[in-house]
Every structure is written in structure tokens, then in C-alpha cells.
Amino acid sequence: MNTPVIGFAGMTHLGLVSGVSASEKGFSVICFDPDAARVAALVRCELPISEPQLDELVAKNANRLKFTAAATDLSACDVIYVAPDVPTDDSGRSDLGPVNVLLDSVFAAARKDAVIILLSQVPPGFTRGRQRPGRILYYQVETLIFGRAVERALCPERYIVGCTDPAQPLPPAYRAFLSTHDCPILPMRYESAEIAKISINMCLVASLSVANTLAELCENIGADWSEIVPALKLDKRIGRHSYLAPGLGIAGGNLERDLVTVCNFADQYGTDAGVVRAWVANSRHRRDWALRTLYREILSRMDDPVIAVLGLAYKQDTHSVKNSPALALLEHLKPFHVRVFDPVVPASATPNPRCHAAKSELDACDGADVLAVMTPWQQFGRLDPARIAQRLRGKMVLDPYAVLNVTACRAAGLNYLTLGVQS
């Protein structure tokens, strides 16, 4: 058979990364979005998101990528992914409107023999409810990670595919595309695939909750969580890839959405979700570590302190601030002068009108009484603690993710506080 043409509908994070990665695998890719302004920016190579490798791959594969605002262009595709990001509100509830709109557009534009795949995360029952007579619809689990999305798209661990009948072979064009990634393909019924995505995220949340709960205990009894982590990673029942680094709760929107989905279904069917609600409570408690520490060490002792905050994104290597611990902290610091710097996110994203947009990390430290490193950007780890100490007015550093070199910080006379270690 001829090499299939692949289409992606929805040029936000998921669709854009997935489409560009497909072009890197040698496929001709048609990238559709109904927003003409967004498409025009993409044609100019002005990307709306920040991901390692993405800009380079767009330039490298320009001859294989076609960005378009005309849905009719999808008629050239053998396989079409419907892949808009699914926004969530502050309670973790999904807005599935954009998915439904794009799915309607794709059904209308695609050839009758084209394979249509939902790639956006949807709740159990959604895909089966969108079946149409005479059309081919699948659901594929996406497992991209903000900051590692291109890597994950190019080298997936496996493909989980939801379908009407898992015993039937996948259409040749669809299988040809998946097979180029040389990983296991796991067909299953629609609802199983939809819950598989949630199950993956539940396991991640469980690991994060264990790490945060026990790291906090270490902070109070004199143990060091960083000494314990290697022992856990060497246990085959847990593993070296486990999410064991303590942090400021879960953020980004995707994990939170799945917690809400499970709780809602549990309420509907009378099943138990007590452990899930405990994870939510644990996450909110851990998110406020920086605020509690700032209050204990600075805010309760000093009038009108100046606070430096490095990092606004919810994690490194992404532009996303969804449920960002940094923004949650800044919401509570509105009465205070704050100097902020993030290499990607502008200071205008903050909810604090007294924020000063610093030009660099050290500029943010100028005259500050305390420094809080709220996003573990790799470039922050290259900062010289001695220079930080010179620029700060005070000596307090809150570094929950242990980005800075702790030995160098203490040698520079800084009062260094991090997660999982007693202060």
C-alpha cells in the first residue's frame, strides 16, 4: 500500500506536537485548525506552545507539513486524528465542546474510507456515543507529558486503541502508521481504553502522593527523602521510573481532571473513591508548602518584605500555568512587593498587580528578602548561589524542587529550605 497521509484536527498542544512528530517519522501531514489566525501564525513558524525540539522539527519537516484552516483539505487524508486540547475549569471538569465541534467537521470533510481517531482525552462512554453508521471511529490514548511531549510522541511505550471489536484487525492505513513506532499495540473496547488513560494517571498520582506524604514526614523527624528514593527505585515492584520526587502537589490540569472524573462516576454508581479524595486533599496541602514556609519564616516577622519568585509555569519546559503552584502562591502575596522571572511565561500571567517583571534570575533577586524557586527550570540550576547571596537583601531561599546546589547555597551563607529535608 502507499504511505498513508495523516491528518490532525486541532492545533493546540496535543494536535500540534502529534502532527509534527508524525512528519518526523516520514509521513505527509495535514494539520487543520478552524482558527485562521492560529494557522497563519503556524505557517510563519510562530508556535503557540513551548516544547523542546518542536521548533526545530517544524523547520526540518516543512515540506511534509501543511497547515490549513480549510477542513476540506482533510479529504486527502487516510487517517485523521481529532486532537484538540480539552480545557478544564478550576474544579477539574472538562469542556468537551471543542472536541465535538472538530469531530463534526472531520466527519463532514473526511472520505468515507478514512479512519478517524479521537486522540483527545474524553470520559468513559464518550467515543461509543459518537459512533456514526458507515464511519470508522477509534479512540487512542495519548500519554504526552508537558516538557517531554515530542520525546513521548516519537518514542511511545505502547499504543492503547479503543475500538468496537478488539478481535478485528485495525485498518491497514492506521496499522501502517502505528507500526512505524515499533512498540506494542493494545486494542481493547472503547470504555477500557478510556479508563486505561485514567488508570495510568491514578498510578502517577498515587506515587506522587506517597512521595509528598513521606517527604513531609522526613522534614519533621530528621530523615532525608532524597536518601530514600534510590532504595525505592531499585525495588522492582516500584521501579526506577517511578514518580518519587516530592513536589507542590499535582498541577497541569490532566491529572486533576481524572481525579474529578473518578469521583463523579463513583458518586453516580455508588462506588468508593475515598482514596482519590484523599489524594486531592494531600495535593492541596502540599501545594501550599511555600506559602506556609514563607509565613513562618518571613511574613509573620517582617513588614512589607520584597519576595523574589523564579518560575511561573507549573513545571519546567512548558508554557502552561494551569494550576501552577507559583500562581497559587502569588495569589496570596498580593499585599507584598514581588519580583518574578520565568524564561517562557510573562509576568502578566500572574494574579498579583504588585509583581515586577524582572529581566533575569539575578535581577529578580535584587533587594529581595527571600527567594522562592517555584519551577524547576534547568537553567535555574546553573545559577551561582554566591551571586544570588550578593543580590539578595535577606538570606532565605525556598527551593522545593532542590534545583539549586544545596552545599553551595549553605556555603554562600543562605538559609536554604527544600522538600523532604528537615530545616
N, C-alpha and C positions, 0 to 999 in steps of 0.2 A: 504494500500500500504506500501511497505518497505520504510524506511527512505532514501530519495534520497542522492546520492553522489554529492557534489557540486565541481565544478572546477572554478579556477580563472586563467586567462591567463594574464601575465604581472605583475612582482613582484617589481614594483616601489611602491610609497606611497599608491596609491589608491587600487591596487590589493592586496598588502601585508596586509594592515590593514583590508580590507574587508574579505580576506580569513581567517586570524587568528580569526577575530570576529565570522565568521561562525563556526569555530571549537569550539569556546567557547559556542556556542548555541547547541553543541552536534552532529554536522554533521562531517562526514568524508570529508576531503577537499583535493583536489589535486591542488597544486599550481605550475603552469607551467611558465617557462620563457626560451626563447631560448638562453639566455646568461648563458653558463655553469659555468663560474666563479662566477656569481651572485648566482646561485643555490648552488654551493659548499659552498659559504660563509653562505647562509641561513641554510644549513644542519648543519653547525658548530655553529649556533645561533649567527652569526655575522650579525646584521641587518644594512641595508644601510640607515636607517632613524631613527629619534628620535621622539618618541611619548610616552606620559605617558601610562603605563600599558602594552605596546606592548611586551617588552622583557619577562615580567612575563607570559603573556598569551601564547607566543610561547613555553616556557618551560613547562607550565602546560598542554598544549594540544598536546605535541609532538607525542603522539600515534595516534592522529586524523589527523595530518598534514603530507602530503607527498610533498616534494619539488622536482621538476623534470625538466630537460631540454629536455625531450623526449615528443613531442607533442602527440605521440601515447598513452601515459598514460591517456589522456583525454577521451579515448573511454570508460572508466569505469564510466564516469560522466553522470548523468541525467540532470543536469543543469550546464551550463558553462557561466561564466561572462568573457567578454573581457574587461579588466580593466587596460590598461597601462595609466600612466600619459600622458597628452597631452602637450608637451612643447610649449611655446610661445616665440616669439622673442621680441626685445625691443619695438616693436610697438604694441604688444598685438596680433599678428597674430599667429594662431595655426598651428602646424606641425602635420597633420593627418596621415603622413606616417606610424608611428609605429602602429596606430590603424588598418590601412588597412592590414599591414603585419600580425599582430596577428589574425585578423579576418579571413584571408585566411587560416592560419594554423589551426585555430579552425574548420572551415568548413570542411577542409580536414580530420581532425582527429576524429571529433565527430561522434557518431552514428546518423543515420537518424532521430531517435525519440528524440534526445537530444534537450533541449530548450537552445537556445543561446541568451544571453542578452548583449547588449552594455552598459557598465557602465561608460565608459569614456565620458567626455563632448564633444559633437560634435555639429556642426551648424545645424540649421533647414534644413531639406531635406536630411541630410546625411543618416539616418537609412533607410528611404524608398528606397533610391538609392542603398542600399546594400542588398536588398531582393534577395533571390535565390529560384527558383522553388523547391518545396518539402521540404524546410527547415523552421524551426521555429525561427524567429528573433524578439526580443523585444528591446526596449530602456528603461533603468531605470535611473531616475535622481539620481545622487549622491549629497549629501549635507554634506560631511565631512568638517571639519574645522581643519586646521593645529593646532596642540597642543591640540585638543579635538576630534581627529579622531576616536579613539577607542570608546569613550563615545557615539559619534554620530552613529557609526555603530552598537553598541549593543542596543541602545535605540532610534531608529529613530522616528521622529514625525509622519511620514506618508511615504508611498511609492507611487511615481508617475511613472506609467508604460505606455510607448508608445507602441501602437500595431496597427495592420491593422484594426481591428474591436473592438472598446471598449465594444460593447454589448456582445461579446462572452466571455465565462468563460476562465480564464487562465488555462494552462495545469496543471494537478494535482500536478506534482512534483514541479513546480515553485510556485504554490499557497501554497503548504505544507511548503516550505522554508520560504516564506514571512510571513506566518501566525504565525510562532513561535515568531515573534517580537511583536505581539499583538498591531498593530497600523493600522490606515485606509489604504486601498489600493485603489488608484485612477487611474483606466485605462482611457486612452484617446488616440486620434490619435497621430501618431509619432511626427508630427510637433508641436502639442500642448505641448507634454511632453518636447520636445527640447527647446521650448520657455519658458516653465514653469521654467526651470532652470535659464534661463536668467532673467526672471521676478523676481525671488527671489533675485538674485544678484543686480538687479536695485533698488529694495526696500532698500536693505542694503546700497548701495551707496548713495541713497537719504538721509537716516538717517545720514550717516557719513558726508555728505556734509553740512547738516543743522547744525550738531554739530560743525564742523570746522569753518563754516562761522560765527556763532553767538559767539563761544568761542573767535574767534579773535576780534570780536567787544567788547566783555567783557574786553579783555586785554587793550583796549584803552579808555574805558569810566568808569572804576572803578567797574564794576559788577564782580561777581564770578560765572563762569559757573557751578561749582560743586554745588552751592546752587540751581541752576535752574533745574538740571537734576532730582532730586526727584519729583518735581512737574510734569514734563513731564511723568515720569514713572507711576505716579498714574492716568494719563489720559487714560481711557480705549481705546480711539482711537489711542493711541500711544503704551502704554504698558511697563511693567517692563523689558521685554527682548530687548527693542529697542537698536540699536547701537548709543548711545548718548555720549560716551566718546570721547572727542576730540583727534586727533592723527595727525600723519605726513603724511596724505594722504592715499590713498589705495595702497596696495602692495601685493605681493604674486603671482601675475600673473593671478589668476582666475577671479577676478572682472574686471581687466583691459581687459582681453580677451573678456568679454561680452560687455563692452563698445565699443570696436572696432567692434565687430560683428554687434551690433545695428546700428552704424554709417555707416558701409559698406552697410547693407541692406537698410538703409534709402536713401543713395545715389543711390542705384540701382533702387529703386521703387519710388523715389521722395517724400518720407515721411519726416516729420520734426524730427530731432534729436538734435535741438539746446540745449535743457536742458542737454542732455547727454554730449555734447561737453563742456558745462559749468561745469559739474561735473569733467571732465578731467582737465580742467584749474584750478579749485579750488583745486583739489588734488595735482597738481604740485606746486601750490603756497604754500600750507600748508606744503608739504614735505620739502621745503627749509627754514622753520622757524628756525631751529637750525643754519643753515649757516648765515642767516640774523642777528640773535641774536649774534652769535659769532663775526661776522664782526663789529657790532655796539659796542659791549662791550669789545672785546679783540683785534681782528686782526687789526682794524684801529688805535689802541692805543699802540701796543706793537710790538717790533721787535722780530721775531723768538720765539714765545711762545711755550710752551710744552702743548699739549692738551691730556687729558685722555678721552677715549671713552669706555663706558661699553655697550656691546651688539652689535652684528653684524647681527644676524638673523632678518628677517623682523618682527617677533613677537615672543613672548615667547613660550616655549615648542615645538620648531621646529628647525630643522637644515637648513631650507630653507632660502636663501638670495635673492630670486627673487624680484627685485625692492626694495630691502631693503633701507629704509631711511638712515641707518647708512653707507652703502656703497656709497650711493649718496653723503653724506656729506664728506666721506673720499676721494672721487674723487676730491673734491675741496680743500682738505687740503694737497695735495701732496708736496707743498713747506715747510710744517711745520713738526716738530717732534710730533709724535702721539704715545701714549701708549694705547694699546687696550686689552680688555679681554671679552671673551664670553664663557659660560660654555660648549657650544657644537661646535660652529663654530670656526675653526682655524684661526689665524691671516693671514695665507697665502691666505685666500679668499679675502682679501682687495686689492683695486687697488692702494694703497699707498706704495711705496717702502721704505718710511721712518718710517713705522709702527714698533713699538717694541711690541713683543708678551709678555704681562705681565702674571705672574703666578697666579695672583689672582686680585680681585677687588681693594684691597688696594695697591697692587704692582703697578697697573696701575696708581693710584693716586700719587705715589711718585714723588715729584718735579714738578708736573703739575701746570700750571697757571689757568686751567679751567677744569671742569669735565662735560662731556655730557653723560647722561644716555639715550641711544638710543634704547634699547629694554627693555620692562617691565618684565624681568625675576623676578619671585617671590623671588629668593634668594637675589637680589639686594635690595629689600625692607627690608631685615633683617640687612642691614649694619648700623652701628652706625655712624651718622653724625659727632659726635665729633672725631672719629678716622679718618674719611675722612678729616676733617679740619686739623688734625695734619699732615697728609701725603701730602696734597696739599701745593704748594708754594703760589698759589693765593687763592681767596675766592669765585670764581664764580662757580655755579653749574647750569647746564641746565638740567632740568628733565621734558621733555614734557609730559610724561605719569603719572606724580605725583607718582612715585614709592617710593621715599624716604619720610620720615616723615617731612612735611614742618615745623612744630613747632620746632622739634629737630634740623633741619638744621639751622634755624634762631637763635636758642638758642646757636648753636655752632659758630655763627658769620659768617655763609656762606651767600653769596648773591644768593638767591635761585630764579630761574625763571622757570615757568611752563606754560602750555597752559591754556587759559581761565581765567587768573587772571592778573590784572594789576601789572606790576613790580614796 
